Amino acid sequence: MKIYTTDKIRNVVLLGHSGSGKTSMVEAIAKVAKITDKMGSVDEGNTISDFGKEEQKRKISCQTSIIPLEWDSRKINIIDTPGFSDFVGEVEEACGIADAAVIVVNGKSGIQAGTKKSWDMCDKYKLPRFIHVTNMDDNNASFRQVVDDATALFGKKVAPINLPIRENEKFVGYVNIISKKAYKWQGDQAVECDIPDYNKEYLEKYRAILLESVAETSEDMMNRFFAGEEFSEFEIRSALKNNVCNGSIVLMGMGSNMLAQGIYTTLDDIIKYFPSPDQKELNGINKNTNELVGLNYDFSKQKSAYVFKTMVDPYIGRYSFIKVCSGVLKTDDLLYNVTKEEDVKIGKIYVLSGNKAQEVFELHAGDIGALAKLSNTKTGDSLATKNLPVMFAKTEISKPYTYKSYRAKEKSDIDKLAQAIAKLCEEDLTLKSINDTANHQMLLYGIGNLQLEMVASRLLNEYKVEIILEEPRVAFKETIRKTSDVEYKHKKQSGGHGQYGHVKMRFSPSNDFDNAFDFGTEVVGGAVPKNYFPAVEKGLAECCEKGPLAGYPVVGVKAVLYDGSFHEVDSSEMAFKLATIGAFKDGFMKASPCLLEPIVTVRVIVDDKFTGDVIGDLTKRRGRVLGMNPTQSNKTQIEAEVPQMEMYEYTTTLSSMTGGTGVFSYEFARYEEAPKDICDKEVEKAKAMKEAERDE
């Protein structure tokens, strides 16, 4: 591939609901741009962008892929993203480095939840956007309906620039609203034809929207518009470019992926209306001076780049995907990893088309490429020079709230599993592995269940490690509600020195749930020598790690050693430790033990029409609704306190209730006493686990 300067580069991300046709559109683009001779198929698993085994098996996109192409003496980096919300981290990484977006809408399915999320994503990252309606070869597809629905949802800034022409229930051509000309396809050529009568009404209607947008670009144009003057095609296109770039208008086109029709005009429009990287502001922080540095994808400034994605594939290898932020990156350049504070020899530079790497000798500012085998360079790292160590803001990635416990099916695979999980977490920043030491389990966090299932499948197929995903143990804690007074004597004689430890202790609630126990002594007369006090405290600490009620950590207990006895020969630290353990177990169970459950503060953001359903569901989950507040996106935020155990699988429920539009987050608030029925169930589970362990 040729080397392109910054002004000739377009970085365009494809967004849309799952099944809207993004991957198929990439195939049509590849054919029209002559990257391939034959279009691949999602059903056949041979598309350029869905190269992963899991993607091919499930027939959905799971990761972002980049397809660079040459068009009209320019380079377009097409960034194909997943539509499923489980893989939102991939979409966020892509939007963070894109300069514009094409929101893909299925003409048959119309505006969907993913369409709205794509629009919101463009707003968040301030991306100029088009809407491209696919599936126009389907007789049930309705371009006009999509226009009406999009206008109702997103406002009058939506402006169609093409209209479909149908003959005998077939998609045969289009009307260009700007030039007021119609074309029919004859093979690969578009031949001018008469405008069909049924299109004339909508041509005038949609053209009026365009002309009004053009008129608003200047006072002179506005005066001409009201005077009834006609704008030239050149004036219209020039004004539209400004309006598209500043987001005041969103053009809408259409086509057929299967027939690869309407793609040519879309690629032309990307070149005409979308900005090159140097038209976008980009700042970084000089790590030495903490001053703001404006780089703005200027090729004449010192070299810098941002690592926006990492691929760690056992078959393809390791690649760090970068966007060059300034300067010109060349083979064998020595850079400085500002994040890690170490030198980086970049070696060879690649551009990837799907999973096929092609070596290039340089990349200009604004271009996208990949560097191989940078083992210590991670997603979010900034690369620059030592004399100008610029650090860029990391892309904000969604926090995962769906989780399951996991373990290797075979104990011999534990080490291999840890290494494989680390690689997968490095690839996907929404994936987290956490060691829950309190409950002796490993937790795998993700955005949704599909993502976690795919991790398990990838571990088996790519890393040959089988894992078991299970419902996690909730982080309960144990405490007491009353006071108990117990005596325990540990006495053992087996020839020679024996063991003797005798303690009298009181246990009472301290209500300090941040600490396991508070230890005090009231021993008088040396009944228990002071040198055994540490042993008693060690015994208490050991007991609190795994409580006697259901095996959860103990908190909020005040323990007082007030009497006891010792033997000059047989007493030892171990004997008093064991005596304390016995006293604790007895005293704890006599002091009205109970379980404490974690309570989380939940924030759910939904469309107004779903608030009743969401509040009702939260109440069923033993939640207490604290209030509702409007958000900037014309939605409602519901805040509630809910037991954490009731939030398990909430992602699926919320998605079902809101058609995939609802989002939520939560954070730990405090511990509260669990209801008796919950406590009894957990105690029964603990007994069953102990019996199972004994049987093994």
C-alpha positions as CSV (number, residue, x, y, z in Angstrom):
1,M,0.0,0.0,0.0
2,K,1.2,3.5,-0.8
3,I,2.1,6.0,1.9
4,Y,-0.4,8.8,2.3
5,T,0.0,12.2,3.9
6,T,-2.3,13.4,6.6
7,D,-4.6,15.4,4.4
8,K,-5.4,12.4,2.3
9,I,-6.4,10.1,5.1
10,R,-10.0,9.4,6.4
11,N,-10.5,7.3,9.6
12,V,-14.1,6.1,9.6
13,V,-15.7,3.8,12.1
14,L,-18.8,1.7,11.2
15,L,-21.4,1.7,14.0
16,G,-24.8,0.1,14.3
17,H,-27.1,-2.4,15.9
18,S,-26.0,-6.1,15.6
19,G,-27.2,-7.5,12.3
20,S,-27.5,-4.0,10.7
21,G,-25.0,-5.1,8.0
22,K,-21.7,-3.5,9.0
23,T,-19.6,-6.6,8.2
24,S,-21.5,-7.2,4.9
25,M,-20.9,-3.5,4.1
26,V,-17.2,-4.0,4.6
27,E,-17.3,-6.9,2.1
28,A,-19.2,-4.7,-0.4
29,I,-16.7,-1.9,0.1
30,A,-13.8,-4.3,-0.4
31,K,-15.2,-5.5,-3.7
32,V,-16.0,-2.0,-5.0
33,A,-12.5,-0.8,-3.9
34,K,-11.0,-3.9,-5.7
35,I,-9.4,-5.3,-2.5
36,T,-11.2,-8.5,-3.2
37,D,-12.7,-10.1,-6.4
38,K,-15.5,-11.8,-4.5
39,M,-17.5,-10.8,-1.5
40,G,-17.3,-13.0,1.6
41,S,-20.3,-14.0,3.6
42,V,-21.0,-13.9,7.4
43,D,-22.9,-17.2,7.0
44,E,-19.9,-18.9,5.3
45,G,-17.5,-17.4,7.8
46,N,-15.1,-16.0,5.2
47,T,-15.4,-12.2,5.6
48,I,-12.4,-9.9,5.9
49,S,-13.2,-8.4,9.3
50,D,-14.7,-11.4,11.1
51,F,-11.5,-13.5,11.1
52,G,-11.7,-14.9,14.6
53,K,-12.8,-18.5,15.1
54,E,-15.5,-17.4,17.6
55,E,-16.8,-14.8,15.2
56,Q,-17.0,-17.3,12.4
57,K,-18.7,-19.9,14.6
58,R,-21.3,-17.5,16.1
59,K,-21.7,-15.4,13.0
60,I,-21.3,-12.1,14.9
61,S,-18.5,-9.6,15.2
62,C,-16.7,-9.7,18.6
63,Q,-13.7,-7.4,18.0
64,T,-12.8,-4.3,16.1
65,S,-11.0,-4.9,12.8
66,I,-9.4,-2.3,10.4
67,I,-9.6,-2.5,6.7
68,P,-7.5,0.2,4.9
69,L,-8.4,0.9,1.3
70,E,-7.4,3.3,-1.5
71,W,-10.1,5.5,-3.1
72,D,-9.8,8.5,-5.3
73,S,-6.1,8.9,-4.5
74,R,-6.8,8.9,-0.8
75,K,-6.6,6.3,2.0
76,I,-9.7,5.3,4.0
77,N,-9.2,3.3,7.2
78,I,-12.6,1.5,7.6
79,I,-13.0,0.5,11.3
80,D,-15.6,-2.3,11.6
81,T,-17.0,-2.7,15.2
82,P,-19.2,-5.2,16.9
83,G,-22.9,-4.5,17.3
84,F,-23.5,-6.5,20.5
85,S,-23.4,-4.4,23.7
86,D,-21.2,-7.1,25.3
87,F,-18.3,-5.8,23.2
88,V,-18.8,-2.1,23.8
89,G,-15.2,-1.8,24.9
90,E,-14.1,-2.6,21.3
91,V,-16.5,0.1,20.0
92,E,-15.2,2.7,22.5
93,E,-11.5,2.0,21.5
94,A,-12.5,2.5,17.8
95,C,-14.5,5.7,18.4
96,G,-11.6,7.1,20.4
97,I,-9.3,7.2,17.4
98,A,-11.9,7.6,14.6
99,D,-12.4,11.0,12.9
100,A,-15.9,10.3,11.6
101,A,-18.6,7.6,11.7
102,V,-21.0,5.8,9.5
103,I,-24.1,4.6,11.4
104,V,-25.4,1.5,9.6
105,V,-29.2,0.9,9.7
106,N,-30.9,-2.1,8.3
107,G,-33.6,-0.8,5.9
108,K,-35.9,-3.7,6.9
109,S,-35.4,-3.6,10.7
110,G,-35.2,0.2,10.9
111,I,-34.0,2.3,13.9
112,Q,-33.0,-0.1,16.7
113,A,-31.5,0.2,20.2
114,G,-28.0,-0.1,18.8
115,T,-28.7,2.8,16.4
116,K,-29.5,5.1,19.3
117,K,-26.4,3.9,21.2
118,S,-24.3,4.5,18.1
119,W,-25.7,8.1,17.9
120,D,-24.9,8.7,21.6
121,M,-21.4,7.3,21.0
122,C,-20.8,9.8,18.2
123,D,-22.1,12.6,20.5
124,K,-19.7,11.5,23.2
125,Y,-16.7,11.4,20.9
126,K,-17.8,14.4,18.8
127,L,-17.7,12.5,15.6
128,P,-19.2,13.8,12.3
129,R,-21.5,11.1,11.0
130,F,-23.5,9.7,8.1
131,I,-26.4,7.3,8.3
132,H,-26.2,4.5,5.7
133,V,-29.3,2.4,5.2
134,T,-28.6,-1.2,4.0
135,N,-30.7,-4.0,2.6
136,M,-32.4,-1.8,0.0
137,D,-32.6,-4.9,-2.3
138,D,-35.1,-6.3,0.1
139,N,-38.7,-5.4,-1.0
140,N,-39.7,-5.0,2.7
141,A,-37.1,-2.3,3.3
142,S,-38.4,1.2,3.5
143,F,-35.9,4.1,3.2
144,R,-38.6,6.7,3.7
145,Q,-39.7,5.1,7.0
146,V,-36.1,5.1,8.2
147,V,-35.8,8.8,7.3
148,D,-39.0,9.6,9.2
149,D,-38.0,7.6,12.3
150,A,-34.5,9.0,12.3
151,T,-35.8,12.6,12.0
152,A,-38.3,12.0,14.8
153,L,-35.6,10.6,17.0
154,F,-32.6,12.7,16.1
155,G,-34.1,15.9,14.8
156,K,-34.2,17.8,11.6
157,K,-30.4,17.7,11.2
158,V,-30.9,14.3,9.4
159,A,-30.8,15.0,5.6
160,P,-31.1,12.3,2.9
161,I,-28.9,12.9,-0.1
162,N,-30.1,9.9,-2.2
163,L,-33.5,8.3,-2.9
164,P,-33.9,4.6,-4.0
165,I,-35.4,3.8,-7.4
166,R,-37.4,0.5,-7.7
167,E,-38.8,-1.2,-10.7
168,N,-40.7,-4.5,-10.6
169,E,-39.9,-4.8,-6.8
170,K,-36.2,-4.5,-7.5
171,F,-33.7,-2.0,-6.4
172,V,-32.3,-0.6,-9.7
173,G,-30.9,2.9,-9.1
174,Y,-31.0,6.1,-7.1
175,V,-31.9,9.8,-7.3
176,N,-29.1,12.3,-6.3
177,I,-30.9,15.0,-4.2
178,I,-28.0,17.5,-4.6
179,S,-27.7,17.3,-8.3
180,K,-31.4,16.5,-8.9
181,K,-30.4,13.7,-11.3
182,A,-31.4,10.0,-11.4
183,Y,-29.2,7.0,-12.2
184,K,-29.8,3.3,-13.0
185,W,-27.2,0.6,-12.6
186,Q,-26.1,-1.2,-15.7
187,G,-23.5,-3.6,-14.6
188,D,-20.8,-1.6,-12.7
189,Q,-21.9,1.7,-14.3
190,A,-24.5,4.2,-13.1
191,V,-26.3,5.6,-16.2
192,E,-28.4,8.7,-16.0
193,C,-32.2,8.3,-16.4
194,D,-35.4,10.2,-15.8
195,I,-36.5,10.8,-12.2
196,P,-39.5,8.6,-11.4
197,D,-42.8,10.5,-10.6
198,Y,-43.1,8.8,-7.2
199,N,-39.7,10.3,-6.2
200,K,-40.4,13.9,-7.2
201,E,-42.4,14.8,-4.1
202,Y,-39.7,13.5,-1.7
203,L,-36.9,14.9,-3.8
204,E,-38.3,18.4,-3.2
205,K,-39.0,17.8,0.4
206,Y,-35.6,16.4,1.2
207,R,-33.8,19.0,-0.9
208,A,-35.4,21.8,1.0
209,I,-33.8,20.4,4.2
210,L,-30.4,20.4,2.5
211,L,-30.8,24.0,1.1
212,E,-32.0,25.3,4.5
213,S,-28.8,23.9,6.0
214,V,-26.7,25.4,3.3
215,A,-28.4,28.8,3.8
216,E,-27.5,28.8,7.5
217,T,-23.7,28.7,6.8
218,S,-23.5,32.5,6.2
219,E,-25.7,35.7,6.2
220,D,-25.2,36.1,2.5
221,M,-26.4,32.6,1.7
222,M,-29.4,33.1,4.0
223,N,-30.3,36.3,2.1
224,R,-30.0,34.5,-1.2
225,F,-32.1,31.6,0.1
226,F,-35.0,33.9,1.2
227,A,-34.7,35.7,-2.1
228,G,-35.4,32.5,-3.9
229,E,-32.0,32.2,-5.6
230,E,-30.7,28.8,-6.6
231,F,-27.4,27.6,-5.1
232,S,-24.9,25.9,-7.4
233,E,-24.0,22.3,-6.8
234,F,-20.5,23.4,-5.8
235,E,-21.9,25.8,-3.2
236,I,-24.2,23.2,-1.8
237,R,-21.4,20.6,-1.5
238,S,-19.0,23.1,0.1
239,A,-21.5,24.2,2.7
240,L,-22.5,20.6,3.4
241,K,-18.8,19.7,4.1
242,N,-18.7,22.4,6.8
243,N,-22.0,21.4,8.3
244,V,-21.2,17.7,8.3
245,C,-17.8,18.4,10.0
246,N,-19.4,20.5,12.7
247,G,-22.2,18.1,13.3
248,S,-25.1,20.5,12.4
249,I,-26.3,18.1,9.6
250,V,-26.2,14.3,9.2
251,L,-26.4,13.1,5.7
252,M,-28.3,9.9,4.9
253,G,-27.5,7.5,2.1
254,M,-28.5,4.0,1.2
255,G,-27.6,0.9,-0.8
256,S,-27.4,-2.8,-1.0
257,N,-24.5,-4.8,0.4
258,M,-25.5,-7.9,-1.4
259,L,-25.5,-6.2,-4.8
260,A,-22.6,-3.9,-3.8
261,Q,-24.7,-0.9,-5.0
262,G,-24.8,2.5,-3.4
263,I,-21.3,1.8,-2.0
264,Y,-19.5,3.8,-4.7
265,T,-21.4,7.0,-3.8
266,T,-20.8,6.3,0.0
267,L,-17.1,6.1,-0.5
268,D,-17.2,9.3,-2.6
269,D,-19.1,11.0,0.1
270,I,-16.6,9.9,2.8
271,I,-13.9,11.7,0.8
272,K,-16.0,14.8,0.0
273,Y,-17.6,15.4,3.4
274,F,-15.6,13.8,6.2
275,P,-12.6,15.6,7.7
276,S,-9.0,14.4,7.5
277,P,-7.2,14.0,10.9
278,D,-5.4,17.4,10.7
279,Q,-8.8,19.1,10.9
280,K,-9.3,17.7,14.4
281,E,-7.8,19.1,17.6
282,L,-5.5,16.9,19.6
283,N,-3.7,17.8,22.8
284,G,-1.4,16.0,25.1
285,I,0.4,16.7,28.3
286,N,4.2,17.1,28.4
287,K,5.1,14.8,31.3
288,N,8.2,16.8,32.2
289,T,6.5,20.2,32.5
290,N,2.8,19.2,32.9
291,E,2.0,21.8,30.1
292,L,-0.6,21.2,27.4
293,V,0.9,20.5,24.0
294,G,-1.2,21.0,20.9
295,L,-0.2,18.4,18.3
296,N,-3.3,18.3,16.1
297,Y,-2.0,15.5,13.9
298,D,0.7,17.8,12.5
299,F,3.3,15.8,10.5
300,S,5.9,18.5,11.0
301,K,6.0,18.1,14.8
302,Q,7.9,15.5,16.8
303,K,6.9,11.9,16.5
304,S,4.1,10.6,18.8
305,A,1.5,7.9,18.8
306,Y,-1.3,6.4,20.9
307,V,-1.8,2.7,21.4
308,F,-5.5,2.2,21.2
309,K,-5.8,-1.6,20.9
310,T,-3.8,-4.8,21.6
311,M,-4.1,-8.1,19.8
312,V,-2.6,-11.2,21.5
313,D,-3.4,-14.1,19.4
314,P,-1.7,-17.5,19.7
315,Y,-1.9,-18.0,15.9
316,I,-1.5,-14.4,14.5
317,G,0.9,-13.0,17.1
318,R,1.0,-9.9,19.2
319,Y,0.3,-6.5,17.6
320,S,-0.1,-3.0,19.2
321,F,-2.5,-0.9,17.2
322,I,-1.5,2.7,17.0
323,K,-2.7,6.0,15.7
324,V,0.1,8.4,14.8
325,C,-0.6,11.6,16.6
326,S,2.2,13.8,15.2
327,G,5.3,13.5,13.0
328,V,6.1,10.6,10.6
329,L,6.7,7.2,12.1
330,K,9.4,5.2,10.3
331,T,10.8,1.7,10.5
332,D,13.3,1.1,13.3
333,D,12.5,4.5,15.0
334,L,13.5,4.7,18.7
335,L,10.6,6.0,20.7
336,Y,9.9,6.5,24.4
337,N,7.0,4.9,26.1
338,V,5.9,7.8,28.2
339,T,3.5,5.7,30.3
340,K,6.0,3.0,31.2
341,E,9.0,5.5,31.1
342,E,11.2,3.2,28.9
343,D,12.7,3.2,25.5
344,V,10.9,1.3,22.7
345,K,12.5,0.2,19.4
346,I,9.5,-0.2,17.2
347,G,11.1,-2.4,14.4
348,K,8.8,-3.0,11.5
349,I,5.5,-1.1,10.9
350,Y,2.4,-2.8,9.5
351,V,-1.1,-2.0,8.3
352,L,-3.6,-4.8,9.0
353,S,-6.5,-5.6,6.8
354,G,-8.5,-7.9,9.1
355,N,-5.8,-10.3,10.2
356,K,-3.5,-9.9,7.2
357,A,-0.5,-7.8,7.9
358,Q,1.3,-5.7,5.2
359,E,4.6,-4.0,6.0
360,V,5.0,-0.3,5.3
361,F,8.1,1.8,5.8
362,E,6.4,4.8,7.3
363,L,3.1,6.2,8.7
364,H,2.2,9.9,8.6
365,A,0.3,11.7,11.4
366,G,-3.3,10.7,11.6
367,D,-2.7,7.2,10.0
368,I,-3.5,3.9,11.7
369,G,-1.1,1.0,11.8
370,A,0.3,-1.8,14.0
371,L,3.6,-2.6,15.7
372,A,4.6,-6.2,16.4
373,K,6.1,-7.8,19.5
374,L,6.1,-4.8,21.9
375,S,5.7,-7.1,25.0
376,N,5.7,-4.3,27.6
377,T,3.5,-1.9,25.6
378,K,-0.2,-2.0,26.6
379,T,-3.4,-0.4,25.4
380,G,-3.6,3.2,26.5
381,D,0.2,3.8,26.4
382,S,1.6,6.9,24.8
383,L,4.7,6.7,22.6
384,A,6.7,9.8,21.9
385,T,10.3,11.1,22.1
386,K,12.4,11.6,25.2
387,N,12.8,15.4,24.6
388,L,9.0,15.8,24.2
389,P,7.4,13.1,26.3
390,V,3.8,13.7,25.5
391,M,1.1,11.7,27.2
392,F,-2.4,11.4,25.7
393,A,-5.6,10.9,27.6
394,K,-6.7,7.3,27.7
395,T,-9.9,6.3,26.1
396,E,-12.6,5.8,28.7
397,I,-13.7,2.2,28.7
398,S,-17.0,0.9,30.2
399,K,-16.8,-0.7,33.6
400,P,-17.9,-4.4,33.7
401,Y,-20.6,-5.4,36.2
402,T,-21.5,-8.9,35.0
403,Y,-19.4,-11.6,36.7
404,K,-19.1,-15.3,37.4
405,S,-16.7,-17.4,39.4
406,Y,-14.3,-19.6,37.3
407,R,-11.9,-22.4,37.8
408,A,-9.8,-24.7,35.7
409,K,-11.5,-28.1,35.2
410,E,-8.1,-29.7,35.6
411,K,-5.9,-28.6,38.5
412,S,-2.9,-29.1,36.3
413,D,-4.0,-26.3,34.1
414,I,-4.1,-23.6,36.8
415,D,-0.8,-21.9,35.8
416,K,-1.7,-22.1,32.1
417,L,-5.1,-20.7,32.8
418,A,-3.6,-17.7,34.6
419,Q,-1.4,-16.8,31.7
420,A,-4.2,-17.2,29.1
421,I,-6.6,-15.1,31.1
422,A,-3.9,-12.4,31.4
423,K,-3.6,-12.3,27.6
424,L,-7.3,-12.1,27.1
425,C,-7.6,-9.3,29.6
426,E,-4.8,-7.4,27.8
427,E,-6.8,-7.6,24.6
428,D,-10.2,-6.6,26.1
429,L,-10.1,-3.9,28.8
430,T,-13.7,-4.7,29.8
431,L,-12.6,-8.1,30.9
432,K,-11.3,-8.3,34.5
433,S,-10.0,-11.3,36.5
434,I,-10.1,-10.8,40.3
435,N,-8.9,-13.0,43.1
436,D,-11.6,-13.0,45.8
437,T,-9.4,-14.3,48.6
438,A,-12.2,-13.8,51.2
439,N,-14.4,-16.3,49.5
440,H,-11.7,-18.4,48.0
441,Q,-12.8,-17.9,44.4
442,M,-11.6,-16.4,41.1
443,L,-14.1,-13.9,39.6
444,L,-14.3,-13.1,35.9
445,Y,-16.0,-9.7,35.1
446,G,-17.3,-8.7,31.7
447,I,-20.0,-6.5,30.1
448,G,-22.4,-9.4,29.6
449,N,-22.9,-13.2,29.7
450,L,-22.1,-13.7,26.0
451,Q,-18.7,-12.1,26.4
452,L,-17.9,-14.5,29.4
453,E,-19.1,-17.5,27.4
454,M,-16.9,-16.5,24.5
455,V,-13.9,-16.2,26.9
456,A,-14.5,-19.8,28.0
457,S,-14.8,-20.9,24.4
458,R,-11.6,-19.1,23.4
459,L,-9.7,-20.5,26.3
460,L,-10.6,-24.0,25.3
461,N,-10.1,-23.6,21.5
462,E,-7.1,-21.3,21.4
463,Y,-5.3,-22.0,24.7
464,K,-6.4,-25.6,25.3
465,V,-7.7,-24.8,28.8
466,E,-11.2,-25.8,29.9
467,I,-12.8,-23.7,32.6
468,I,-16.0,-24.0,34.6
469,L,-18.1,-20.9,35.0
470,E,-20.4,-20.8,38.1
471,E,-22.6,-18.5,40.0
472,P,-20.2,-16.7,42.4
473,R,-20.4,-16.8,46.2
474,V,-21.6,-13.4,47.5
475,A,-19.2,-11.6,49.8
476,F,-21.2,-12.2,52.9
477,K,-19.7,-11.5,56.3
478,E,-20.6,-13.0,59.7
479,T,-21.1,-11.2,63.0
480,I,-23.0,-11.5,66.3
481,R,-26.0,-9.6,67.7
482,K,-25.8,-10.6,71.4
483,T,-23.2,-11.2,74.2
484,S,-21.9,-14.7,75.2
485,D,-19.7,-15.8,78.0
486,V,-17.8,-19.1,77.5
487,E,-15.0,-21.2,79.0
488,Y,-12.9,-23.6,77.0
489,K,-10.1,-25.8,78.2
490,H,-7.7,-27.5,75.7
491,K,-6.1,-30.4,77.4
492,K,-4.2,-33.2,75.8
493,Q,-1.8,-35.8,77.3
494,S,0.1,-38.3,75.2
495,G,3.3,-39.1,77.1
496,G,6.0,-36.5,77.8
497,H,4.9,-32.9,77.6
498,G,1.2,-32.5,77.1
499,Q,-0.9,-29.5,76.0
500,Y,-2.8,-27.3,78.3
501,G,-4.6,-24.0,77.7
502,H,-7.6,-22.7,79.5
503,V,-9.5,-19.5,78.7
504,K,-12.6,-17.7,79.8
505,M,-13.8,-15.2,77.3
506,R,-16.7,-12.8,76.6
507,F,-17.9,-12.1,73.0
508,S,-20.1,-9.1,72.1
509,P,-20.9,-7.1,69.0
510,S,-18.7,-4.1,68.3
511,N,-20.6,-2.9,65.3
512,D,-17.3,-2.0,63.7
513,F,-17.8,-3.8,60.3
514,D,-14.5,-2.5,59.0
515,N,-12.5,-4.7,61.4
516,A,-12.8,-8.4,62.2
517,F,-12.4,-8.1,65.9
518,D,-11.4,-6.0,68.8
519,F,-9.3,-7.9,71.4
520,G,-9.1,-6.9,75.0
521,T,-7.9,-8.4,78.3
522,E,-9.2,-8.2,81.9
523,V,-7.0,-10.9,83.4
524,V,-6.0,-10.4,87.0
525,G,-3.6,-12.2,89.3
526,G,-1.7,-13.7,86.4
527,A,-4.3,-16.4,85.8
528,V,-3.1,-16.3,82.1
529,P,0.4,-15.0,81.7
530,K,0.8,-12.0,79.4
531,N,3.2,-13.9,77.1
532,Y,0.2,-16.0,76.0
533,F,-1.9,-13.0,75.0
534,P,-0.5,-12.9,71.5
535,A,-1.4,-16.6,71.0
536,V,-5.0,-15.8,72.0
537,E,-5.0,-13.0,69.5
538,K,-3.6,-15.2,66.7
539,G,-6.4,-17.8,67.5
540,L,-9.0,-15.1,67.1
541,A,-7.5,-13.9,63.8
542,E,-7.5,-17.4,62.4
543,C,-11.1,-18.0,63.4
544,C,-12.3,-14.7,61.8
545,E,-10.9,-15.7,58.4
546,K,-13.6,-18.3,58.1
547,G,-16.5,-17.9,60.4
548,P,-18.3,-20.9,62.2
549,L,-21.8,-20.0,60.8
550,A,-21.3,-20.4,57.0
551,G,-17.6,-20.0,56.4
552,Y,-17.6,-16.3,55.6
553,P,-15.2,-13.7,57.1
554,V,-16.1,-12.5,60.6
555,V,-16.4,-8.8,61.4
556,G,-17.7,-6.6,64.2
557,V,-16.8,-8.8,67.2
558,K,-15.4,-7.7,70.5
559,A,-13.5,-10.4,72.4
560,V,-12.4,-10.1,76.0
561,L,-10.1,-12.6,77.7
562,Y,-10.9,-12.2,81.4
563,D,-9.7,-15.4,83.1
564,G,-8.3,-18.9,82.7
565,S,-5.4,-21.0,83.9
566,F,-2.1,-22.4,82.8
567,H,0.2,-25.3,83.5
568,E,3.9,-24.6,84.2
569,V,5.0,-27.5,82.0
570,D,2.3,-28.3,79.5
571,S,1.1,-24.8,78.6
572,S,2.3,-23.3,75.3
573,E,1.4,-20.7,72.7
574,M,-0.1,-23.4,70.5
575,A,-2.2,-24.7,73.4
576,F,-3.7,-21.3,74.2
577,K,-4.3,-20.6,70.5
578,L,-6.3,-23.9,70.2
579,A,-8.2,-23.1,73.4
580,T,-9.1,-19.7,71.9
581,I,-10.3,-21.3,68.7
582,G,-12.6,-23.6,70.6
583,A,-13.9,-20.8,72.8
584,F,-14.5,-18.6,69.7
585,K,-16.5,-21.2,67.9
586,D,-18.6,-21.9,71.0
587,G,-19.1,-18.3,72.0
588,F,-19.9,-17.1,68.5
589,M,-22.7,-19.6,68.0
590,K,-24.2,-18.7,71.4
591,A,-24.2,-14.9,70.6
592,S,-27.0,-14.9,68.0
593,P,-24.9,-15.1,64.9
594,C,-26.1,-13.7,61.6
595,L,-24.9,-12.9,58.1
596,L,-24.2,-9.4,56.8
597,E,-24.8,-8.9,53.1
598,P,-23.2,-6.2,50.9
599,I,-25.6,-3.4,49.8
600,V,-24.8,-1.5,46.6
601,T,-25.9,1.9,45.3
602,V,-27.4,1.2,41.8
603,R,-27.8,3.9,39.1
604,V,-30.0,2.9,36.1
605,I,-30.4,5.2,33.1
606,V,-33.4,4.4,31.0
607,D,-36.0,6.1,28.7
608,D,-38.9,7.6,30.6
609,K,-41.3,5.0,29.4
610,F,-39.4,2.2,31.1
611,T,-39.1,3.8,34.6
612,G,-42.1,2.0,36.0
613,D,-40.9,-1.4,34.9
614,V,-37.4,-0.8,36.2
615,I,-38.6,0.5,39.6
616,G,-40.9,-2.5,40.0
617,D,-38.1,-4.9,39.2
618,L,-35.7,-3.2,41.7
619,T,-38.3,-3.4,44.4
620,K,-38.7,-7.2,43.7
621,R,-35.0,-7.4,44.2
622,R,-35.4,-6.1,47.8
623,G,-34.2,-2.7,46.6
624,R,-35.0,0.7,48.1
625,V,-35.5,3.4,45.5
626,L,-33.8,6.7,46.6
627,G,-34.9,8.9,43.8
628,M,-35.1,9.8,40.1
629,N,-33.3,12.5,38.2
630,P,-33.5,13.6,34.5
631,T,-30.2,13.3,32.5
632,Q,-28.7,15.4,29.8
633,S,-29.6,12.8,27.2
634,N,-33.4,13.2,28.0
635,K,-33.5,10.0,30.0
636,T,-34.1,9.3,33.6
637,Q,-31.6,8.1,36.2
638,I,-33.0,5.9,38.9
639,E,-31.0,5.5,42.0
640,A,-31.6,2.7,44.5
641,E,-29.9,0.6,47.2
642,V,-30.0,-3.1,46.4
643,P,-28.4,-6.2,48.0
644,Q,-25.5,-7.1,45.8
645,M,-26.7,-10.7,45.5
646,E,-29.9,-9.5,43.8
647,M,-27.9,-7.8,41.0
648,Y,-26.7,-11.2,39.6
649,E,-27.8,-11.5,36.0
650,Y,-29.2,-8.0,36.1
651,T,-27.7,-7.1,32.7
652,T,-29.9,-9.6,31.0
653,T,-33.0,-8.5,32.8
654,L,-32.5,-4.8,32.1
655,S,-31.7,-5.4,28.5
656,S,-35.0,-7.4,28.1
657,M,-37.0,-4.7,29.9
658,T,-35.7,-1.8,27.9
659,G,-35.0,-3.3,24.5
660,G,-31.3,-3.0,25.1
661,T,-31.3,0.7,25.7
662,G,-31.0,0.7,29.5
663,V,-27.6,1.0,31.2
664,F,-26.6,0.7,34.8
665,S,-23.7,0.9,37.2
666,Y,-23.3,0.3,40.9
667,E,-20.8,0.8,43.8
668,F,-20.5,-0.7,47.2
669,A,-22.4,1.2,49.9
670,R,-22.3,-0.8,53.2
671,Y,-23.1,-4.0,54.9
672,E,-26.5,-4.8,56.3
673,E,-28.0,-7.8,58.2
674,A,-29.4,-10.3,55.8
675,P,-33.0,-11.6,56.2
676,K,-33.4,-14.9,58.1
677,D,-34.4,-16.8,54.9
678,I,-31.3,-15.7,53.1
679,C,-29.2,-16.6,56.1
680,D,-30.7,-20.0,56.5
681,K,-30.1,-20.8,52.8
682,E,-26.4,-19.8,53.0
683,V,-26.0,-21.9,56.2
684,E,-27.5,-24.9,54.4
685,K,-25.2,-24.4,51.4
686,A,-22.2,-24.3,53.8
687,K,-23.2,-27.6,55.4
688,A,-23.7,-29.2,52.0
689,M,-20.2,-28.0,50.9
690,K,-18.6,-29.4,54.0
691,E,-20.3,-32.8,53.4
692,A,-19.2,-32.8,49.8
693,E,-15.6,-32.1,50.9
694,R,-15.8,-34.9,53.4
695,D,-17.1,-37.3,50.8
696,E,-14.2,-36.4,48.5
